[in-house]
Amino acid sequence: MTAAVTEWAWVEGRVVPSAEARIPLWDRGFFFAEAAYEAYVGRGGHIFAFEPHQSRLTRTLEGIRLPEVSATMRLVAEACTALVRTFGDGTFLLYVQVTGGIAPRNHVLREDPRPAVYATIRPWDRSLLFRDQESGISVATFQDIRWPKATWKTTQLLGNVLGKKHARDVGADEVMFLDTDGNVLEGGATNVFIVEKGRLVTASTQANILPGISRLGVRTFLGQEVFEETIPLLRFLAADEAFVSGTTREVTAIVKVDGLALGDGRPGPITRRLSKAFTAVFDRDCPPK
Ligand SMILES: Cc1ncc(COP(=O)(O)O)c(C=O)c1O
């Protein structure tokens, strides 16, 4: 008996089982990491926070100077619709990548090729998220060695990968990047917040961080006042509570930094409330079928 296909890809306008998808060798995303991406979650045929993700992708495509942005974004929407329809009713993780296209290897060409759009969809198990929200997660600090344009969601992710490898090596769940002055920036795939006397504080978008859709959602979905301030590590460690925000982690408490307990080492009451509120927004916008 052959196993049912659960992971699909969209390549050059066609949906195929992801195991059958092929990327051309001469793709500029492969040679130069000339590529933007987005990761979305959803359920029951709905993509969570689709519009803000599309706006951020548009901004990244413009930032990295790919041509034909409007036409590319129409193709991205087409890919998302086709994959979500093929996937069916469950909870999914949808990944879209737009590269500089296919051309002979040369850093700059006389004329830019047409961007290439790739996308994948696979089942997404939120029970792991709920487990981590119960216990809280640990983070390991790491010098920010990434390029200074983390504000764009590109595949320049080697710094993130090395940071996450460091976290794994020391037994932590997530990396937390520090700038050269020792200020907290963000996680490897998350933004970070502290709670001080009920005030929510996160790094400013003037710093080298990705403006996360979930970070914004703490304000827009959950109606919280958020302050953007510089957070030296010592201030972070003295906070009442801390949490990460992200598409796959929603709102999850940080309970340990470099092996030291934060607060009493358990998710705090404000973070717990925000985790539940975030889940409720997902449930409202992506009801199960
Ligand atoms: C570096 C980085 N920061 C923050 C985030 C969180 O962004 P979002 O809430 O849009 O998932 C991500 C998501 O992948 C990320 O890669």
The ligand as an ORCA input file, in Angstrom:
! r2SCAN-3c Opt
* xyz 0 1
  C      14.303     36.156     12.620
  C      12.849     36.113     12.880
  N      12.307     36.979     13.764
  C      11.000     36.974     14.051
  C      10.139     36.060     13.447
  C       8.680     36.058     13.806
  O       7.924     36.591     12.749
  P       6.422     36.144     12.524
  O       5.678     36.553     13.746
  O       5.987     36.918     11.321
  O       6.423     34.686     12.327
  C      10.644     35.153     12.503
  C       9.767     34.186     11.848
  O      10.194     33.272     11.186
  C      12.031     35.182     12.208
  O      12.570     34.332     11.309
*
